[in-house]
Amino acid sequence: MEVRAVTCVTYSPTRTTHKVVSAIATGLGASAITDVDLTWRKVGIKVTVAPDDVAVFGVPVYAGRVAATAVERLRTAKGRGTPALLVAVYGNRAYEDALLELADLVVASGFVPVAAAAFIGEHSYSTKEAPIAAGRPDVQDLEQAHAFGRSARALLESVTHPRDLVPLVVPGNRPHRRGMREGDVAPSTLPDLCTLCGLCGDVCPVGAIEVGDAVETDGLACTLCSACIKVCPTGARVMEDEGILRTARWLASEHGARKEPVIFLP
Ligand SMILES: Cc1cc2nc3c(=O)[nH]c(=O)nc-3n(C[C@H](O)[C@H](O)[C@H](O)COP(=O)(O)O)c2cc1C
């Protein structure tokens, strides 16, 4: 089959997943690329991808699973035997069952997974004091993402229909491991540094932040994605929860050694 149009479907609060998927889409070399970014869209937006398009799904890994908000929003994507590339981006610890969960999700929605990859992105909890995969994906990662797109293109061009390919095997377990536990934890705002500019509220994927005379955060709705911390221009938005800070220090010390992307082709 020819690779003519590519639809990228991503969820990416701190943008690392989006960067990786964009590089893969360029590597696929299609004449048309559609960017369906579900990060700030509410559940219910429908995306239908034609059978002769290629879809690229990109999600961040939370607790070894696909981030739960991404699962909800990706369910609205429908394929009709459409070939799909699967991409999980993780913060240099592990991606565990996330790729398999993503494969199960897209198969149930009418896609045919043909290739998959796990890439590394700066950990959402990474700070100057406790850096975890800081600056990833870097130039080297994005070159590998581009090369993955080129390999996937060659693979698709080698068959008439994606169903003619040897089935793709991705790692992971069923049932999938236990995901994130719910809790009432969220970043906080230091009033002395906050200018009430509202950027934190704008980037929150779940609308958990209200900015008026002060910044109010709904800790039960917060997914800890850290988009608000990374976007804050004055450093007023911070994580103060001792449990998360301990986890961040542990990740920096135990998972500081650079990991490399892995690619799965049939
Ligand atoms: C709540 C939460 C849980 C996470 N769990 C994992 C994990 O299990 N393994 C890992 O390596 N990274 C984990 N991460 C890090 C993200 O997968 C990583 O930072 C990713 O690059 C974020 O993608 P984004 O930039 O598209 O939002 C977690 C991040 C958050 C916020």
The ligand as an SDF file (V2000), in Angstrom:
LIG
                    3D

 31 33  0  0  0  0  0  0  0  0999 V2000
    1.3320   10.4240   36.9860 C   0  0  0  0  0  0  0  0  0  0  0  0
    2.5300   10.0310   36.1780 C   0  0  0  0  0  0  0  0  0  0  0  0
    2.9660    8.7110   36.1430 C   0  0  0  0  0  0  0  0  0  0  0  0
    4.1030    8.3570   35.3930 C   0  0  0  0  0  0  0  0  0  0  0  0
    4.4860    7.0450   35.3410 N   0  0  0  0  0  0  0  0  0  0  0  0
    5.5940    6.7080   34.6500 C   0  0  0  0  0  0  0  0  0  0  0  0
    6.0440    5.3440   34.6020 C   0  0  0  0  0  0  0  0  0  0  0  0
    5.3840    4.4320   35.0900 O   0  0  0  0  0  0  0  0  0  0  0  0
    7.2020    5.0760   33.9680 N   0  0  0  0  0  0  0  0  0  0  0  0
    7.9700    6.0630   33.4080 C   0  0  0  0  0  0  0  0  0  0  0  0
    9.0670    5.7550   32.9400 O   0  0  0  0  0  0  0  0  0  0  0  0
    7.5230    7.3510   33.3510 N   0  0  0  0  0  0  0  0  0  0  0  0
    6.3700    7.6870   33.9580 C   0  0  0  0  0  0  0  0  0  0  0  0
    5.9180    8.9780   33.9190 N   0  0  0  0  0  0  0  0  0  0  0  0
    6.6340    9.9770   33.1080 C   0  0  0  0  0  0  0  0  0  0  0  0
    5.9690   10.2390   31.7500 C   0  0  0  0  0  0  0  0  0  0  0  0
    5.6650    9.0210   31.1010 O   0  0  0  0  0  0  0  0  0  0  0  0
    6.9220   11.0470   30.8570 C   0  0  0  0  0  0  0  0  0  0  0  0
    7.3320   12.2140   31.5210 O   0  0  0  0  0  0  0  0  0  0  0  0
    6.3390   11.4050   29.5030 C   0  0  0  0  0  0  0  0  0  0  0  0
    7.4080   11.9100   28.7310 O   0  0  0  0  0  0  0  0  0  0  0  0
    5.2270   12.4410   29.6030 C   0  0  0  0  0  0  0  0  0  0  0  0
    4.6540   12.6290   28.3260 O   0  0  0  0  0  0  0  0  0  0  0  0
    4.0740   14.0430   27.7950 P   0  0  0  0  0  0  0  0  0  0  0  0
    5.2590   14.9950   27.7210 O   0  0  0  0  0  0  0  0  0  0  0  0
    3.5630   13.7340   26.4470 O   0  0  0  0  0  0  0  0  0  0  0  0
    3.0540   14.5220   28.7780 O   0  0  0  0  0  0  0  0  0  0  0  0
    4.8030    9.3480   34.6540 C   0  0  0  0  0  0  0  0  0  0  0  0
    4.3290   10.6860   34.6750 C   0  0  0  0  0  0  0  0  0  0  0  0
    3.2170   11.0190   35.4340 C   0  0  0  0  0  0  0  0  0  0  0  0
    2.7260   12.4350   35.4260 C   0  0  0  0  0  0  0  0  0  0  0  0
  1  2  1  0
  2  3  1  0
  2 30  2  0
  3  4  2  0
  4  5  1  0
  4 28  1  0
  5  6  2  0
  6  7  1  0
  6 13  1  0
  7  8  2  0
  7  9  1  0
  9 10  1  0
 10 11  2  0
 10 12  1  0
 12 13  2  0
 13 14  1  0
 14 15  1  0
 14 28  1  0
 15 16  1  0
 16 17  1  0
 16 18  1  0
 18 19  1  0
 18 20  1  0
 20 21  1  0
 20 22  1  0
 22 23  1  0
 23 24  1  0
 24 25  2  0
 24 26  1  0
 24 27  1  0
 28 29  2  0
 29 30  1  0
 30 31  1  0
M  END
$$$$
